[in-house]
Amino acid sequence: MIRLTTIVIGLVFLTSCDCHQQVSGIVIDHQTGRPIENATVYNKNKEWNKTLTDSLGYFELSSVSGGFRCPPMTIIIKNNKYGLNETTIPAGSYLIIKLKRNKFK
């Protein structure tokens, strides 16, 4: 009976672990290759979890997600000149994100 209880507690612990997701990257202009400063980057599922790109276009974003495996993080990049863009980054990864400028008439 003690062995069964230990196994059940162990399984509950393993299936309820939280995963610490961390993603990073740079945001650049698709045409010029220049970094985009002060773009807002946030987790699509947790809009309150935000950061801004620095002068080199660099950002880091972290979050806690439930589950045994770390799922990829879907992020939104928002900037007035480039609009709203969405991409998915695997947990623990670094990505170069190229944005196209909005076309104003």
Secondary structure by P-SEA (a helix, b strand, c coil): caaaaaaaaaaaaaaacccbbbbbbbbbcccccccccbbbbbcccccccbbbbcccccbbbbbbbbcccccbbbbbbbbcccccccccccccbbbbbbbbccccc
